[in-house]
Amino acid sequence: MFEKVLIANRGEIALRIQRACKEMGIRTVAVHSEADTHAMHVKLADESVCIGPPPAGQSYLNVPAIIAAAEITNAQAIHPGYGFLSENARFAEIVTAHDMTFIGPTADTIKLMGDKITAKQAAMEAGIPVVPGSKSAITDMNEARRIAASIGFPVLIKAASGGGGRGMKVAESTGVLESALQTASSEAQAAFGDGAVYIEKYLGQPRHIEIQILADTHGDTVHLGERDCSLQRRHQKILEEAPSVALDPEIRAMIGKIVTDAVKAIGYCGVGTVEFLYEDGEFYFIEMNTRLQVEHPVTEAITGIDLVREQIRMAAGHKLGVTQDAIKFEGWSVECRINAENPETFTPSPGMVTEFHAPGGLGVRLDSALYSGYRIPPYYDSMIGKLIVHGRDREEALMRLKRALSEMVVGGVETTIPLHLALLEEAAFLAGDYHIRWLENWLAERQG
């Protein structure tokens, strides 16, 4: 096992990884920007190294500075968390070239799954159902028209690289197809440095279902069931739950087996998530995330498995600590992403946290690096915490979530806590009757 791990991230995920390491007897190194000098993950690490000015490009994305920090502290492995460099194949290569372990899959696997076109091709070859559409990047308008006509309008144009809704446009007819392609390609080039786009069938009201997998270097692979991440705004997840009201045990076992067989076929190792759109009883592959997910705690809650611990163990060459037959799904879990944003306009609200009170009680977990007196910097993502609850069933979990949200206090900045409380009064959400476009429709109605 590793003796020392450098955590190339910040905020709640850096703290989450630290906690797992400490419970495993592993020393931790925190890297931080000048803006994060007083951050919680820096305060609680065994060692810390400042790697640059506040902008992420000069600090958390500064590969030479991160490698230098690992070398001077004698770290044996680097955990990238999520975001930043977590799915950067070149970073994984550099870590390995410096005789350190990248806690994640191989660079080749990251490359394969990082390009949505090659990922879709790999998924098809491995037997995973995919959304009907182009098999490669669109380079010719005549080809685009032919593909769109064959699968039927509306169609969705998507960037081959990146995500988060950038480089994504809907074309309702042939008349707008060319302009939609050009706009999507320009956005993709600006956001990801790659203007390649492809076409898929546009699904009307699908759910976003993702399957969590663990795969060690000894050929053992398991799935930990699904998460329903359908509550989204601008393709960004707002709330996640596990399991999903849309799946029953038979469907769960079926898609779980398809996914585990597929990741074995591509030789995947580590923690990963295969994401699908699910509509009318059919699964359609979207992408595979080759890292830990923001919403991993809901899976931990219903399985009792520490995903970060398993991730570190597998990176160190250990066999999985669990078999598929031993995995049991107990109860229901829901996670709210708490952002420092205005709950109506979603304008970021950085600033000083004048008071902070974390909710508690049975089945309540808060993953956050906040404390009273902490200044939320304006340079990074606005998520300041994840509130996770677990109950015997969905009704109990939602009642527990409502209670926990009402207890949580973050003073001095605006947060999205009121948004989540409002959702918990909505009949359709309480009934589990929602899809990936439901939240935006609901927000539009509320705002008149």
Secondary structure by P-SEA (a helix, b strand, c coil): cccbbbbccccaaaaaaaaaaaaacbbbbbbbccccccccccccccbbbbcccccccccccaaaaaaaaaaaacccbbbbccccccccaaaaaaaaaaccccccccaaaaaaaccaaaaaaaaaaaccccccccccccccaaaaaaaaaaacccbbbbbccccccccbbbbccccaaaaaaaaaaaaaaaccccccccccccccbbbbbbbbbbbccccbbbbcbbbbccccccccccccccccccccaaaaaaaaaaaaaaaaaaccccbbbbbbbbcccbbbbccccccccccaaaaaaaccccaaaaaaaaaaccccccccccccccbbbbbbbcccccccccccccccccbbbbbbccccccccccccccccccccccccbbbbbbcccaaaaaaaaaaaaaaccccccccaaaaaaaaaacccccccccccaaaaaaaaaaac
